[in-house]
Structure formats: C-alpha cells, structure tokens
C-alpha cells in the first residue's frame, strides 16, 4: 500500500515506513507507520482484543507480534461495521463539530 501511494504521491517515501528494511507493526514500528491512517484503521480497537489464549491483548496472529499502539484514537472517522473475525472493517466520516 505504501509503495502504491508513493507511486501516486511522491511525498510518500517507502523508507520512512520501514525499520531495518522491514514493515513493522509491533513495538519497533516506525513513527511514520504509527501515524499512518492505514495502520490506525487496521488496528483501531485491536488492543482490546484477545486473539489467542496465553497471548496479550493486541496480539496479531498473522504477524506473530503484539501491536505497537493499543490505544488508537480516531478524530475524523468512526467505526461503522466490523465483521466478527475483523476481516472487513468499514468506517464513516464523523459529522463536523460546531
């Protein structure tokens, strides 16, 4: 996704999202990735979830790591729907505050 975005918007630089040549989502996540909307929407409320017995909340089974930020706050978007297995997640734009 980062590479695709960088192909369209030159300001997006893939190396900014890497740590030692890897995309990380655990405690070693890059600051740029941690602040990325994609990361925030993927892991919003994930830190509340126990995915595997004996593992901490926020454990990403696919990557075998505990996510780096378990307390993601969304300012302009809100969760509209998430499937029971968290495969599909839909968000909507919050109404403006006066």
Secondary structure, DSSP 4 states (H G I P E B T S, - for coil): -HHHHHHH-TT--GGGGEETTEE--STT--HHHHT-HHHHHHHTTGGG---STTS-TTEETTTTEE-S-S----SSEEEEEE-TTSS-EEEEEPPPP-
